Amino acid sequence: MMMSVNHMLPLQSSGDDSLACSFATSYAGVVAFLAVVSEGSFAKAGDRLGIGRSAVSRNVQKLEAQLDARLFVRTTRSTSLTREGELFFENCHPGVERIVQALGDMRELRNGPPRGHLCISSTTGFGRKVVAPLLKGFHAMYPDITIDFVLKDSPADFTSDRVDVAFRDGKMEDSQVVAKQIIPMQMLVCASRAYVSAHGLPRTVDDLEGHRCINFRMASGRVAEWEFKIGGLGRKLAPKALNTFNDADLVLQSVLEGQGLAQLAAYQVSGLLREGRLQACLAQHAPDDRGHYACYLSRKHLPARIRVFIDYMTEQIRALDLQCPTHVPLALLSTSLR
């Protein structure tokens, strides 16, 4: 707030009005001004700030001199804002709200159960299948925390969208963002039993050219490339597609209907693999794990509401066992169900 206020105050170029002096005067004056507005009188403002009424009056007068404007109408019985005072308060108010929120966050770290509002962003598929079903349990444990949950495949803007936590597929390359891996992100090429019976499964990546494939279109408009690792080197390709969808659930549904192969995240298909409704192939060329992450702005002291949300989701998501079954080697998944 002090910075925004000083931006409005013209700084004199003369040597007797230094930048440091202007900052100190503005800060003391604005604090006194806000206290008077809040308490309704100079005397009560002095009590609130722990200084005398005369000190409050001097600080406000110095501020008025800097602004070249009268902020209060003062009588023996009342104190009210002038039109200029009302305008100045309106300009200060957003900064005041941020300071109040900051103080509330700090108190929240020490006192009482977590409370407040959270804005949560997630990729559509992961948010719908994994995060959203867990919100009921979170609210049962933390009833004083409200949530605005947004499904969005494009990267979250923590500043303009005021996002507190974003679930991302793959780590965000941003030094200002903390990315905590929740679970690995395995990518598996899968097909239904019906498709395997009719067309078989590819044994090599090049064999995909002879198969029907289902592609996913990302929020950017580009078709997501399938990723593989061959001979220790990464390889990407976008196979010719029978269908292309911009929704991960529609891609999965198309695969379940036997329309083709798709490369899908393990969280989508782990249960279906266990049930035998899907089969996986090309596991020997599975790409490196990209990870599913919970991301949030770097802060030395996280508000309790954010901390408990991340801890709860981490524990609950890991307990879901969304990875490919470990008791069946991936390389055998394509043949074990035949």
Secondary structure, 3 states (H helix, E strand, C coil): CHHHHHHHCCCCCCCCCCHHHHHHHHHHHHHHHHHHHHHCCHHHHHHHHCCCHHHHHHHHHHHHHHHCCCCEEECCCCEEECHHHHHHHHHHHHHHHHHHHHHHHHHHHHCCCCCEEEEEEECHHHHHHHHHHHHHHHHHHCCCEEEEEEECCCCCCCCCCCCCEEEEECCCCCCCEEEEEEECCCEEEEEEHHHHHHHCCCCCHHHHHHCCEEEEECCCCCECCEEEEECCEEEEECCCEEEEECCHHHHHHHHHCCCCEEEEEHHHHHHHHHHCCEEEECHHHCCCCCCEEEEEECCCCCCHHHHHHHHHHHHHHHHCCCCCCCCCCHHHHHHHCC
